[in-house]
Amino acid sequence: MPQISVKQLFDETHDKLGIIWVAGIEGGARKLTGEIVQKPTLALIGHLNLVHPNRVQVLGCAEMDYLRSLDHAALAQSISHLFSTELAAIIVANNEPVPEVLLDAANHSQTPLFTSPLPSPYLMNVLNHYLTQVLAESISLHGVFLEVQGMGVLITGESGIGKSELALELVTRGHRLIADDIVDFYLVSPDTVEGRCPALLQDFMEVRGLGVLNIRMLFGETSVKPKKNIKLIVNLIKLSELIISSQDRLQIEELSQNILEVEIPKVRIPVASGRNIAVMVEVAVRNHILRKRGISSTREFVERHERLMAGAREEE
């Protein structure tokens, strides 16, 4: 299961969220393993079933007002309820003053305690979005990932079939490179898979005969993109490997490939000398967009053929 440490969360969000680490410095190694930001208002009152381990607890105005309304004994009991399980971290929002008993409890339990000037709803939205991105289930696949006609397209095929050369031609035609050779895919929602470029390969593409190229430097800022949701897979296959007589020329049967339990539509394009594969990829993307709109050229052709055949039988 993907996980990050509280220290990594702090390092990557403190500038944007204005977070200050005020207590529990020793707890930076604590792990976060899911979309786990919550406001524990009722937990302060004693509903322990609402305190979940390994979560980031956000204390906003309502929670801090409640704590300030308590006498010393009740305050100590509420803080004890809050720390009754191993929290990942606590963030006090709105620059609310932190009670000394909360600071002591965080230090004693080595629970990271942060403060932020931002309101709690905004903090929770940003942190949940961040955790969804970095903790998403992931897989790495071999291929070239591009944005073609505004759609994320993964080009696959055996080594040496011309994936990078095809990608280079598509970039020259105004499309955008995301990743060459290795693509990291993340399940960012139950039905959405996002493809990202590994940091080491960002902006680079290897083309046989030319070596490693910096696409951003060659074609400008708009020629590359760091990530994109995958919507289509184009599988390149040598024409000689296809059994022409048995090939589904009308493409009636729609293909797909499972990535992280999400079915991604897939098309196969035979590669042979003289075929303009870049144009075929562009047309495949346009055709896929039409299919998403409920327009199927194959179905329209088959229906027209069936009407003509029915009319011919009636005349006979």
N, C-alpha and C positions, 0 to 999 in steps of 0.2 A: 504494500500500500504506500502511495506517495506520502512524504511527510517533510516538514521543514521545522527548523528550530525557532523559538521565540526571538532569539537574537537576529536570525535572518529576517523575520517579519519586521523587527524594529529597524534594521539597517536599510531595508528596501521601502519603508513607508514613512519613516520619521520626518523626512523633509516635506513630503506632501501633506501630512497630517499634523505637523508641528508637535510630534510626540516627544516627551521628556521622560527619561527613565529615572524615577525618584526612589525606588526601593526594590529589594529582591534581586540585586545584581547577580547573585550566584545562580539564579534559575534560568539563565539564558539558554541552556541546553535543552530545556523542556520542549517536547515535540507537539506539533499540530498535525492532525491527520485528516481533517475534513472541513466542511463549511460550518464553522463552529464559533460564531459570534452571537452573544445573547445578552439581554438585559435581565438581570436576576432580581427584579423587584420583590416578588413573592418569596424568593429564597432568603431574603434578609429577614422576613417575618418568621421563617421557620419551615417553609415548605421544601424539605430537603430533596424531594423528587424532582425539583426544578433546577438543582445544582448538578451539572454534568461534568465529569472529569475531562481534562484536556481541552477546555473551552476558553475562549477569550471573553471575559465578563466586562461589559461596558456599564459604568455607573454614571447616569445622567443627572439632571436637575431633580427629578422625582426621587431617585434613590438617595441622593445626598441630602435633600430636604428631610426625608424620613429619618436618616441617621442623625441629623442635627436635632431632631425633635425628641430624641431618646435621652434618658438619664444615663449615667455612666454604666450602671449594671446592665441595662437593656442594650446599650450600645455594644458593650463587650459580648453579650450573647448573640446579637445579630451578626457581628463580625465573625464570631465562632461558627455560626451557621454557614456563612459565606465560604469559609475555609475548611468546611467539613469534608471536602473531597479535594483531590489535587487539581487545582486550576492550572491552565496554561499561563494565563496572564490576566491582569486587571487594568482597565483603562478608565480613568476618571475624566469625564468630558467637561466642556464649558469652562475650563480653568477653575473648577470648583476647588476650594481649599480641602486638603486631605487631612482627615482627623489623625491625631498621633497614634491612636490605637490601631488604625488601619495600616499605617506605616510600620508599626511594630510587628503586626501580624504577618505582613508581607515579608519583612526581613527574617522573622523567626521561621516561617515556612519556606523561605527562599522562592517565593512567588513573585515574578516580575510585576512591578506596579508602575504604570505610566500615567502621565497627565497629558491632556490635549486641550487647546483652546476651541476646538470645533464642537458643534452640537452632536449629541449622541446618535440621532438618526443618520446623519451624514457619515459619521465614523463607521457605523455598522454597515451601511451600504458599500462604502469603499473597501472595508476590510473583507466583507463577504465576497465581493467581486474579485479582489486580489487572491483570496484563498481558493476560490473556484478555479482561477486560472492556474495557479502554481501547484495545486494539489490534485488536479484532474488526472484520471487514469490515462496512461500514455503508452505508445508503441512507436518504434522507429521502423520505417520502410525504405527500401531502395527504390529510387526513381527521381524524376525531376518534377518539381511542383511549381506551377505558374498561375498567375491570374490572367485568364483569357476571356475577353468580352465581359470583364467584371466578375467572372466565376472562377472558383478554385478548381484547377484541373491537375491531376496527378498523371504523369506520363510514365508508363512502365514498359518493360521489355528486357530481353536478355542482354547481357553485356556486349557492346559493340554494334548494336542494331541502329544506333544513331539518335539516342534520346537527347544528349547534350547539343548535338548539331541542330536538331529540330527545335529545341528550346532557344538556341541562339537566333535562329531565323525568326521565331515568334517574337523575341525581344526586339529585333530590328523592325518588326511590323507593328510595334507600339504596345505589345503586351508586357507583362511584368514578371520578373523572376522572383520566386520566394526562396527556393532551396534546390540545390543541385546535388545529386548522388544520394544523400541521406536526408530524410524528412521526418521530423518528430510530430506525431499526431496526438492530440489531447481530446478527451471526451469532456467538453465544457458544458454540455447539457445532455439530457437523455437521448436526444436525437440530433446532436450537432457535434461534429468532429472538426477540430481546428488544426491546421497544419502550420508548423513553425520551422524556421531555419535554425539549426544548431549554431551557437555563437561562433564556433570556429570557422564555419563555412559561410558566414554572412557576406553577401555581395559577390562571392567567388563562384566560378564555373570552370570545370576542366573540359577542354575540347581537344580531341586527338589531333596532333599536328601543330596546335597553337599553344598547348600547355594550359596553365591556370590563368584565367582572365578575371579582372575586376570589372564586373558589369556596371557597377555604379559609376566608376571613373570613366568607362568607355561610352556609356549611353546616358548618363545623367541620373539625377535623384529619382525621377519618375519611372525608371526602368526596374526598380527593385521594390520589394515590400516584405516586411518581417513576418507576416502571418496572414492566413486566409482560411475560411471554412471550406472544406473540400465538398464539391458537389458532383464531380464527374471523374472517372478514371478512363484514360485512353491507353489501351494495351497495344503496343506495336508488336507485330508478328511477321516473320518472313513469309512471303507469298508461297514459297516452295514448300512450306510446312503445312499449308492448308490443303485439305482434300476438296478441290473445287466443286466436284460433283455433289458433295454432301453439304456444302456450305449454305447457310440460310441467307440467300442473297437479298431477300426482302427484309431481313432483320425483324421478323415477326416476334421472335422470342427475345425479350429484353434481358440483358445480362446485368449482374450486380456482383459486388465483392463486399464481404463483411469486414469492417474495420471498427474495432472496439464495440462490437455488437450493434453497429449501425450499418444498414445496407446502403452502399453507395453505387449508383448506376454506373455501368461500365460498357464501353464500346471497344471493339477490336478493329484495328486498321492494318491491313496487309501492307508490308513495305516491299517495294520493288523498284528497280531502276526506272527513272522517268516519272515516278509518281510524286506529285507535290503534296507532301504529307502535312506541311504547315497549313495549306488551304483546307485540307481534309479535317484537320483538328478544329480549325475555326468553324467550319460547317457543322461538325459534330456538336460543338458547343451551341451554335445557333439552333440546331435541330433539337437538342436537349431542352433549351429554353422554350421552344414551341411545345414540346411534350408536356412540360410543367404547366403550360397554359391550357392543356387539354387538346392540343392540335397534333395529330399523328398523320404524317404524310403516308405512311404505310397503310394505316387503317383506311384512310380516304381512298387510296388506290385500290385496295382489296374490295371495299364497298362498291366503288365504281365498276370494277370488273364483275362483281356478282350481279349488279343491276343489268349490265349489258348481257351477261349470260342468261339471266332470267328473261330479259326481253327477247333474246334469240329463241329460247325454248317456247315462249308464247307464240311467236310467229310460226314456228314449226307445227 
